[in-house]
Amino acid sequence: MPNIHPTAVVDPKARVAATATIGPFCVVGPDVELADNVELVSHVVVAGRTSVGENTRIFPFASIGHPPQDLKYKGEPSTLTIGKNCQIREHVTMNPGTEGGGMTTTVGDNCLFMASAHVAHDCVLGNNVIMANNATLAGHVVVGEFAFLGGLSAVHQFVRIGKHAMIGGMSGVEADVIPFGIVIGNRAHLNGLNIVGLKRRGFSREDIHSLRNAYRLLFAPEGTLQERVSDVSEQFKDNLAVMEVVDFIRSDSSRQLSTPQIPG
């Protein structure tokens, strides 16, 4: 039997693993699924068609799975899926998907959401994503694995953030961010590569050197971006990290690409 505090309100239709823990004053809705060793610390509300992966811990006053903040939402049976081993801190909000976005919001494994972070409808987050305090994703945002979003940053709807990218604190991100890139600023611009993150995650010196060279070529003033992407693709075709950036740029997107700020 799960460990459920007597003050908690858990709908009898909810699917709660025998090893889950539900603390004081939590509320769990009828369509919720809590996997093994999930812990709701206290005052947590999990609603909607929400599934929470094993070993995930949710802290007080988090609001998980309530209807999205989208006027187009008409009560369709959309879902929110949260992966394993996540830490969801105080006052975090996460919403399910909508009919206009694939009907699901998905959060990967091993993610950390610091206090008051927000994941909107139809977002897709990879594994090991970190969102610092008050970081905010609008609807339909895609975030690659190991990306880091600094405190008070805000990401425009439909933006893509590549793997291992870093969003500086208080940045407003309106354009796609390449894998391994750093963006900063009120209206964020590309400001180099996330070298510290690459070193921490064990990328080789050779890969980092290749990424540096590819970055310089991609954002050089000569030629068009399409021409520069073709040149980089040919020159670094055997380097998986560089080709990750090339493939990202070539992918279809409704947003422009974040680029370095032009001096002057």
Secondary structure, DSSP 8 states (H G I E B T S, - for coil): --EE-TT-EE-TTSEE-TT-EE-TT-EE-TT-EE-TT-EE-SS-EE-SEEEE-TT-EE-TT-EES---S-TT------EEEE-SS-EE-TT-EE----GGGTSEEEE-SS-EE-TT-EE-TT-EE-TT-EE-TT-EE-TT-EE-TT-EE-TT-EE-TT-EE-TT-EE-TT-EE-SBB-TTEEEETTTTEEEEE-HHHHHHTT--HHHHHHHHHHHHHHT-SSS-HHHHHHHHHHHTTT-HHHHHHHHHHHS--SS-B--B----
